[in-house]
Each structure stands twice: as C-alpha cells, then as structure tokens.
Amino acid sequence: MELQLKRIYDDPRPEDGFRVLVDRLWPRGLSRQRAAVDLWAKDAAPSAELRRAWHAAPAEAWDAFAEEYRAELDGESRPAVSALREQLRSHPVATLLFAAHDPHRTHALVLRDALGL
C-alpha cells in the first residue's frame, strides 16, 4: 500500500486514491465538495489541547510537539489509529490530508509513521 501526504488545499487528483483528512477541525474556507474527502479521521488528530499548544509555540518546539503527539497516538488515540490503519489497508493508495502550511512540520508526518504502513 502506498501512503502519501498532501495539503487539503491542493486540488484533489485521481492519484490520491483514498483521501483521509487527519485534522481535528475542518479546514477554513474549504467546502466539503471541493475537499473530496473519503474519510475524516479527526479522532486520530492531535487533541485540542495539544493542537492549541502547538499553534502557540515557536517553530523550534516541533520535536517536543511530535513527542507529545506520539504519546497521544500510543495512548488515548490508539483505538482511532488502529481503526484508521484497518481502513487504509483495503486501499492500494491513500493520502493523508492536512491543513498545515509547513509540510515538513505537520502532525500528519507523525501519524504516518505511527500507522506503520
């Protein structure tokens, strides 16, 4: 299975396969039709508290955020991650969609690694 990452604001393409939004909040200014999301896995996204802390932190805090998010994925979010993993296994290609501006510092990278696909 191929697992890709992509900003939700980029145009959907057939090569995206099964499109999964992995943000807790719906992306601002984006209609559901334009987003072309097959699944909204908000329970696998960072908790509201962690998301707020990350937005308030300087960019240098990325490693600390990623570590805290990994702890959530191994703890309270484990059932959501397991369910998402099972859904993704039935698709040859899937794309995790995120709204973050920086594709190198997004929780979707941490989630992709946690999925282990």
C-alpha positions as CSV (number, residue, x, y, z in Angstrom):
1,M,0.0,0.0,0.0
2,E,1.2,3.5,-0.8
3,L,0.6,6.2,1.8
4,Q,1.0,9.8,0.7
5,L,0.7,13.2,2.4
6,K,-0.8,16.3,0.9
7,R,-2.2,19.7,1.9
8,I,-6.0,19.6,1.8
9,Y,-6.0,22.9,-0.1
10,D,-4.2,21.3,-3.0
11,D,-6.5,20.1,-5.8
12,P,-7.7,16.5,-5.5
13,R,-6.2,14.2,-8.1
14,P,-7.1,10.6,-9.0
15,E,-3.6,9.6,-7.9
16,D,-4.5,10.5,-4.3
17,G,-6.6,7.3,-4.0
18,F,-8.5,7.1,-0.7
19,R,-8.4,10.7,0.7
20,V,-8.3,11.0,4.5
21,L,-8.5,14.3,6.4
22,V,-6.4,13.9,9.6
23,D,-7.2,17.3,11.2
24,R,-9.5,17.7,14.2
25,L,-11.1,20.9,12.7
26,W,-12.5,21.2,9.2
27,P,-10.2,23.4,7.1
28,R,-11.2,27.1,7.0
29,G,-12.8,28.2,3.8
30,L,-13.0,24.8,2.1
31,S,-16.2,23.3,1.0
32,R,-16.8,19.6,1.5
33,Q,-17.3,19.1,-2.2
34,R,-14.0,20.8,-3.1
35,A,-12.1,18.8,-0.4
36,A,-13.2,15.5,-1.9
37,V,-12.6,13.7,1.4
38,D,-13.4,10.0,1.7
39,L,-12.9,9.8,5.4
40,W,-12.5,12.4,8.2
41,A,-10.3,10.8,10.9
42,K,-10.4,13.6,13.4
43,D,-10.0,11.2,16.4
44,A,-6.5,10.4,15.1
45,A,-5.5,14.0,15.0
46,P,-3.8,15.8,18.0
47,S,-6.1,16.6,20.9
48,A,-7.5,20.1,21.1
49,E,-5.1,20.9,24.0
50,L,-2.0,19.7,22.1
51,R,-3.1,21.5,18.9
52,R,-3.6,24.8,20.8
53,A,-0.2,24.4,22.5
54,W,1.5,23.7,19.1
55,H,-0.1,26.8,17.5
56,A,1.1,29.0,20.4
57,A,4.7,27.5,20.4
58,P,7.6,28.7,18.4
59,A,8.6,26.6,15.4
60,E,11.6,25.3,17.3
61,A,9.2,23.4,19.5
62,W,8.5,20.9,16.8
63,D,10.4,18.0,18.4
64,A,8.5,18.4,21.7
65,F,5.2,18.6,19.9
66,A,6.0,15.4,17.9
67,E,6.9,13.6,21.0
68,E,3.7,14.6,22.8
69,Y,1.6,13.6,19.8
70,R,3.4,10.2,19.6
71,A,2.4,9.7,23.3
72,E,-1.2,10.5,22.4
73,L,-1.2,8.1,19.5
74,D,0.2,5.4,21.8
75,G,-2.3,6.2,24.5
76,E,-5.8,7.7,24.2
77,S,-5.8,7.8,20.4
78,R,-4.7,4.2,20.0
79,P,-8.2,2.9,19.1
80,A,-8.6,5.6,16.4
81,V,-5.2,4.9,14.9
82,S,-5.9,1.1,14.8
83,A,-9.3,1.8,13.1
84,L,-7.7,4.1,10.6
85,R,-4.9,1.5,9.9
86,E,-7.5,-1.1,9.2
87,Q,-9.5,1.1,6.8
88,L,-6.3,2.1,4.9
89,R,-5.2,-1.5,4.4
90,S,-8.1,-2.1,2.0
91,H,-6.9,0.7,-0.4
92,P,-3.8,0.4,-2.7
93,V,-3.2,4.2,-2.5
94,A,-4.2,6.6,0.3
95,T,-3.4,10.2,1.0
96,L,-3.4,11.8,4.5
97,L,-4.7,15.3,4.1
98,F,-3.7,18.2,6.4
99,A,-4.2,21.9,6.5
100,A,-0.8,23.0,8.0
101,H,1.3,25.4,5.9
102,D,4.6,23.7,6.6
103,P,4.6,20.2,5.0
104,H,7.8,19.4,7.0
105,R,6.3,20.2,10.4
106,T,2.8,18.7,10.4
107,H,1.3,16.1,12.6
108,A,0.5,14.1,9.5
109,L,4.1,13.0,9.3
110,V,4.0,11.7,12.9
111,L,0.7,9.9,12.2
112,R,2.0,8.3,9.0
113,D,4.9,6.9,11.0
114,A,2.6,5.7,13.7
115,L,0.4,3.9,11.2
116,G,3.4,1.8,10.1
117,L,2.1,1.1,6.6
